[in-house]
Amino acid sequence: EADRDANASWNILSRGLEQVGMGCPESPPVETALPTDTDSVSAKRVMEAGSPTLKERTASAVSE
């Protein structure tokens, strides 16, 4: 039964990577607007870096 579970999880992972794609790994820095006089920043002021592959797929899906 363990072999079936491992095989099923491998199949799910493989299909997911086919659909989403692996893209080029990129680690852009997250930009923050941190004031110099404080140790914290509001979450509204943080820009998420995100995944370039997912951004491309979202943009193409919206334009269709």
A tleap script that builds the chain and sets N, CA, C and O, in Angstrom:
source leaprc.protein.ff14SB
mol = sequence {
  NGLU ALA ASP ARG ASP ALA ASN ALA SER TRP
  ASN ILE LEU SER ARG GLY LEU GLU GLN VAL
  GLY MET GLY CYS PRO GLU SER PRO PRO VAL
  GLU THR ALA LEU PRO THR ASP THR ASP SER
  VAL SER ALA LYS ARG VAL MET GLU ALA GLY
  SER PRO THR LEU LYS GLU ARG THR ALA SER
  ALA VAL SER CGLU
}
set mol.1.N position { 0.829 -1.203 0.000 }
set mol.1.CA position { 0.000 0.000 0.000 }
set mol.1.C position { 0.868 1.260 0.000 }
set mol.1.O position { 0.498 2.269 -0.600 }
set mol.2.N position { 2.012 1.205 0.666 }
set mol.2.CA position { 2.898 2.364 0.705 }
set mol.2.C position { 3.405 2.697 -0.694 }
set mol.2.O position { 3.544 3.871 -1.038 }
set mol.3.N position { 3.684 1.672 -1.505 }
set mol.3.CA position { 4.151 1.908 -2.871 }
set mol.3.C position { 3.077 2.596 -3.707 }
set mol.3.O position { 3.383 3.466 -4.522 }
set mol.4.N position { 1.825 2.207 -3.505 }
set mol.4.CA position { 0.723 2.844 -4.240 }
set mol.4.C position { 0.606 4.316 -3.858 }
set mol.4.O position { 0.387 5.167 -4.719 }
set mol.5.N position { 0.753 4.619 -2.556 }
set mol.5.CA position { 0.668 6.006 -2.106 }
set mol.5.C position { 1.806 6.842 -2.681 }
set mol.5.O position { 1.594 7.969 -3.128 }
set mol.6.N position { 3.010 6.284 -2.666 }
set mol.6.CA position { 4.163 7.002 -3.214 }
set mol.6.C position { 3.986 7.231 -4.709 }
set mol.6.O position { 4.289 8.313 -5.212 }
set mol.7.N position { 3.504 6.233 -5.411 }
set mol.7.CA position { 3.279 6.359 -6.847 }
set mol.7.C position { 2.199 7.399 -7.140 }
set mol.7.O position { 2.343 8.208 -8.056 }
set mol.8.N position { 1.120 7.374 -6.361 }
set mol.8.CA position { 0.040 8.341 -6.567 }
set mol.8.C position { 0.526 9.763 -6.310 }
set mol.8.O position { 0.196 10.678 -7.065 }
set mol.9.N position { 1.309 9.952 -5.247 }
set mol.9.CA position { 1.803 11.301 -4.962 }
set mol.9.C position { 2.758 11.776 -6.051 }
set mol.9.O position { 2.753 12.955 -6.404 }
set mol.10.N position { 3.577 10.874 -6.588 }
set mol.10.CA position { 4.485 11.231 -7.686 }
set mol.10.C position { 3.693 11.638 -8.930 }
set mol.10.O position { 4.044 12.603 -9.609 }
set mol.11.N position { 2.627 10.899 -9.222 }
set mol.11.CA position { 1.790 11.227 -10.378 }
set mol.11.C position { 1.134 12.594 -10.218 }
set mol.11.O position { 1.073 13.372 -11.171 }
set mol.12.N position { 0.646 12.886 -9.022 }
set mol.12.CA position { 0.011 14.188 -8.768 }
set mol.12.C position { 1.025 15.311 -8.931 }
set mol.12.O position { 0.733 16.330 -9.557 }
set mol.13.N position { 2.218 15.125 -8.370 }
set mol.13.CA position { 3.267 16.134 -8.500 }
set mol.13.C position { 3.638 16.350 -9.963 }
set mol.13.O position { 3.762 17.490 -10.411 }
set mol.14.N position { 3.814 15.275 -10.698 }
set mol.14.CA position { 4.195 15.381 -12.115 }
set mol.14.C position { 3.136 16.114 -12.926 }
set mol.14.O position { 3.463 16.970 -13.749 }
set mol.15.N position { 1.876 15.786 -12.699 }
set mol.15.CA position { 0.794 16.455 -13.437 }
set mol.15.C position { 0.702 17.927 -13.070 }
set mol.15.O position { 0.449 18.772 -13.929 }
set mol.16.N position { 0.907 18.232 -11.803 }
set mol.16.CA position { 0.883 19.631 -11.382 }
set mol.16.C position { 1.989 20.436 -12.033 }
set mol.16.O position { 1.765 21.565 -12.470 }
set mol.17.N position { 3.191 19.859 -12.102 }
set mol.17.CA position { 4.302 20.564 -12.734 }
set mol.17.C position { 4.086 20.723 -14.231 }
set mol.17.O position { 4.528 21.713 -14.816 }
set mol.18.N position { 3.416 19.768 -14.859 }
set mol.18.CA position { 3.097 19.909 -16.283 }
set mol.18.C position { 2.126 21.062 -16.505 }
set mol.18.O position { 2.259 21.805 -17.477 }
set mol.19.N position { 1.159 21.216 -15.617 }
set mol.19.CA position { 0.147 22.261 -15.784 }
set mol.19.C position { 0.703 23.639 -15.459 }
set mol.19.O position { 0.478 24.596 -16.200 }
set mol.20.N position { 1.424 23.738 -14.360 }
set mol.20.CA position { 1.936 25.037 -13.922 }
set mol.20.C position { 3.236 25.363 -14.630 }
set mol.20.O position { 3.487 26.521 -14.963 }
set mol.21.N position { 4.051 24.374 -14.862 }
set mol.21.CA position { 5.357 24.592 -15.462 }
set mol.21.C position { 6.372 24.893 -14.386 }
set mol.21.O position { 6.033 25.340 -13.290 }
set mol.22.N position { 7.603 24.643 -14.714 }
set mol.22.CA position { 8.644 24.870 -13.727 }
set mol.22.C position { 9.214 26.271 -13.855 }
set mol.22.O position { 9.668 26.838 -12.861 }
set mol.23.N position { 9.203 26.841 -15.043 }
set mol.23.CA position { 9.718 28.191 -15.231 }
set mol.23.C position { 11.169 28.298 -14.803 }
set mol.23.O position { 11.793 27.308 -14.423 }
set mol.24.N position { 11.684 29.476 -14.868 }
set mol.24.CA position { 13.035 29.716 -14.384 }
set mol.24.C position { 12.941 30.142 -12.927 }
set mol.24.O position { 12.205 31.074 -12.604 }
set mol.25.N position { 13.671 29.478 -12.047 }
set mol.25.CA position { 13.618 29.893 -10.656 }
set mol.25.C position { 14.169 31.306 -10.522 }
set mol.25.O position { 15.262 31.617 -10.996 }
set mol.26.N position { 13.414 32.120 -9.889 }
set mol.26.CA position { 13.809 33.511 -9.725 }
set mol.26.C position { 13.458 33.933 -8.314 }
set mol.26.O position { 12.390 33.596 -7.803 }
set mol.27.N position { 14.330 34.649 -7.705 }
set mol.27.CA position { 14.083 35.078 -6.337 }
set mol.27.C position { 14.249 36.592 -6.246 }
set mol.27.O position { 15.230 37.077 -5.683 }
set mol.28.N position { 13.288 37.345 -6.801 }
set mol.28.CA position { 13.413 38.794 -6.733 }
set mol.28.C position { 13.221 39.281 -5.306 }
set mol.28.O position { 12.420 38.717 -4.559 }
set mol.29.N position { 13.929 40.295 -4.932 }
set mol.29.CA position { 13.765 40.802 -3.568 }
set mol.29.C position { 12.381 41.417 -3.389 }
set mol.29.O position { 11.810 41.994 -4.315 }
set mol.30.N position { 11.872 41.281 -2.200 }
set mol.30.CA position { 10.588 41.891 -1.875 }
set mol.30.C position { 10.855 43.339 -1.508 }
set mol.30.O position { 11.735 43.638 -0.701 }
set mol.31.N position { 10.089 44.230 -2.109 }
set mol.31.CA position { 10.282 45.647 -1.837 }
set mol.31.C position { 9.384 46.081 -0.694 }
set mol.31.O position { 8.206 45.726 -0.645 }
set mol.32.N position { 9.943 46.843 0.216 }
set mol.32.CA position { 9.151 47.394 1.310 }
set mol.32.C position { 9.398 48.889 1.392 }
set mol.32.O position { 10.460 49.382 1.011 }
set mol.33.N position { 8.422 49.583 1.882 }
set mol.33.CA position { 8.560 51.016 2.117 }
set mol.33.C position { 8.723 51.199 3.619 }
set mol.33.O position { 7.812 51.668 4.300 }
set mol.34.N position { 9.877 50.830 4.119 }
set mol.34.CA position { 10.130 50.852 5.550 }
set mol.34.C position { 10.652 52.215 5.987 }
set mol.34.O position { 11.708 52.652 5.530 }
set mol.35.N position { 9.919 52.886 6.867 }
set mol.35.CA position { 10.422 54.147 7.395 }
set mol.35.C position { 11.686 53.896 8.213 }
set mol.35.O position { 11.855 52.819 8.786 }
set mol.36.N position { 12.551 54.866 8.266 }
set mol.36.CA position { 13.816 54.692 8.979 }
set mol.36.C position { 13.664 54.795 10.488 }
set mol.36.O position { 14.561 54.376 11.220 }
set mol.37.N position { 12.567 55.336 10.969 }
set mol.37.CA position { 12.427 55.563 12.406 }
set mol.37.C position { 11.580 54.513 13.127 }
set mol.37.O position { 11.156 54.755 14.256 }
set mol.38.N position { 11.321 53.362 12.516 }
set mol.38.CA position { 10.500 52.344 13.167 }
set mol.38.C position { 11.010 50.948 12.832 }
set mol.38.O position { 11.713 50.754 11.840 }
set mol.39.N position { 10.650 49.982 13.666 }
set mol.39.CA position { 11.073 48.599 13.453 }
set mol.39.C position { 10.029 47.778 12.710 }
set mol.39.O position { 10.297 46.631 12.354 }
set mol.40.N position { 8.848 48.334 12.467 }
set mol.40.CA position { 7.797 47.565 11.802 }
set mol.40.C position { 7.237 48.353 10.626 }
set mol.40.O position { 7.441 49.561 10.510 }
set mol.41.N position { 6.535 47.650 9.770 }
set mol.41.CA position { 5.917 48.276 8.612 }
set mol.41.C position { 4.555 47.623 8.411 }
set mol.41.O position { 4.395 46.426 8.649 }
set mol.42.N position { 3.584 48.402 7.978 }
set mol.42.CA position { 2.245 47.884 7.734 }
set mol.42.C position { 2.283 46.868 6.596 }
set mol.42.O position { 3.023 47.039 5.627 }
set mol.43.N position { 1.486 45.817 6.717 }
set mol.43.CA position { 1.439 44.793 5.669 }
set mol.43.C position { 0.967 45.373 4.347 }
set mol.43.O position { 1.286 44.827 3.291 }
set mol.44.N position { 0.219 46.460 4.378 }
set mol.44.CA position { -0.266 47.090 3.153 }
set mol.44.C position { 0.872 47.673 2.326 }
set mol.44.O position { 0.711 47.908 1.129 }
set mol.45.N position { 2.008 47.906 2.948 }
set mol.45.CA position { 3.114 48.545 2.249 }
set mol.45.C position { 4.135 47.549 1.720 }
set mol.45.O position { 5.160 47.955 1.172 }
set mol.46.N position { 3.878 46.255 1.874 }
set mol.46.CA position { 4.800 45.226 1.393 }
set mol.46.C position { 4.314 44.714 0.047 }
set mol.46.O position { 3.144 44.362 -0.102 }
set mol.47.N position { 5.205 44.671 -0.927 }
set mol.47.CA position { 4.867 44.149 -2.251 }
set mol.47.C position { 5.426 42.734 -2.354 }
set mol.47.O position { 6.631 42.530 -2.207 }
set mol.48.N position { 4.560 41.761 -2.603 }
set mol.48.CA position { 4.992 40.374 -2.716 }
set mol.48.C position { 5.737 40.156 -4.030 }
set mol.48.O position { 5.362 40.697 -5.070 }
set mol.49.N position { 6.782 39.365 -3.962 }
set mol.49.CA position { 7.572 39.072 -5.156 }
set mol.49.C position { 6.822 38.121 -6.082 }
set mol.49.O position { 6.753 38.362 -7.287 }
set mol.50.N position { 6.266 37.055 -5.542 }
set mol.50.CA position { 5.463 36.127 -6.334 }
set mol.50.C position { 6.278 35.240 -7.257 }
set mol.50.O position { 7.507 35.293 -7.265 }
set mol.51.N position { 5.595 34.442 -8.015 }
set mol.51.CA position { 6.204 33.506 -8.951 }
set mol.51.C position { 6.039 34.029 -10.368 }
set mol.51.O position { 4.912 34.271 -10.801 }
set mol.52.N position { 7.128 34.210 -11.100 }
set mol.52.CA position { 7.021 34.695 -12.473 }
set mol.52.C position { 6.194 33.755 -13.352 }
set mol.52.O position { 5.462 34.218 -14.226 }
set mol.53.N position { 6.300 32.454 -13.133 }
set mol.53.CA position { 5.547 31.494 -13.939 }
set mol.53.C position { 4.060 31.674 -13.720 }
set mol.53.O position { 3.290 31.700 -14.681 }
set mol.54.N position { 3.643 31.799 -12.466 }
set mol.54.CA position { 2.225 31.972 -12.177 }
set mol.54.C position { 1.714 33.307 -12.706 }
set mol.54.O position { 0.579 33.396 -13.174 }
set mol.55.N position { 2.546 34.347 -12.634 }
set mol.55.CA position { 2.137 35.652 -13.162 }
set mol.55.C position { 1.908 35.573 -14.667 }
set mol.55.O position { 0.950 36.150 -15.182 }
set mol.56.N position { 2.794 34.852 -15.382 }
set mol.56.CA position { 2.645 34.714 -16.836 }
set mol.56.C position { 1.362 33.967 -17.174 }
set mol.56.O position { 0.633 34.365 -18.082 }
set mol.57.N position { 1.083 32.883 -16.446 }
set mol.57.CA position { -0.125 32.093 -16.710 }
set mol.57.C position { -1.372 32.911 -16.411 }
set mol.57.O position { -2.354 32.832 -17.149 }
set mol.58.N position { -1.345 33.696 -15.340 }
set mol.58.CA position { -2.498 34.524 -14.995 }
set mol.58.C position { -2.727 35.583 -16.059 }
set mol.58.O position { -3.863 35.824 -16.467 }
set mol.59.N position { -1.650 36.217 -16.511 }
set mol.59.CA position { -1.773 37.253 -17.535 }
set mol.59.C position { -2.323 36.674 -18.832 }
set mol.59.O position { -3.162 37.297 -19.483 }
set mol.60.N position { -1.858 35.489 -19.212 }
set mol.60.CA position { -2.349 34.900 -20.461 }
set mol.60.C position { -3.797 34.446 -20.322 }
set mol.60.O position { -4.556 34.519 -21.288 }
set mol.61.N position { -4.194 33.982 -19.148 }
set mol.61.CA position { -5.581 33.557 -18.931 }
set mol.61.C position { -6.529 34.750 -18.968 }
set mol.61.O position { -7.650 34.641 -19.466 }
set mol.62.N position { -6.085 35.881 -18.444 }
set mol.62.CA position { -6.921 37.080 -18.427 }
set mol.62.C position { -7.097 37.629 -19.835 }
set mol.62.O position { -8.169 38.126 -20.181 }
set mol.63.N position { -6.039 37.540 -20.653 }
set mol.63.CA position { -6.109 38.113 -21.999 }
set mol.63.C position { -6.900 37.253 -22.982 }
set mol.63.O position { -7.223 37.713 -24.077 }
set mol.64.N position { -7.218 36.009 -22.607 }
set mol.64.CA position { -7.960 35.129 -23.529 }
set mol.64.C position { -9.415 35.471 -23.609 }
set mol.64.O position { -10.162 34.821 -24.340 }
savepdb mol mol.pdb
quit
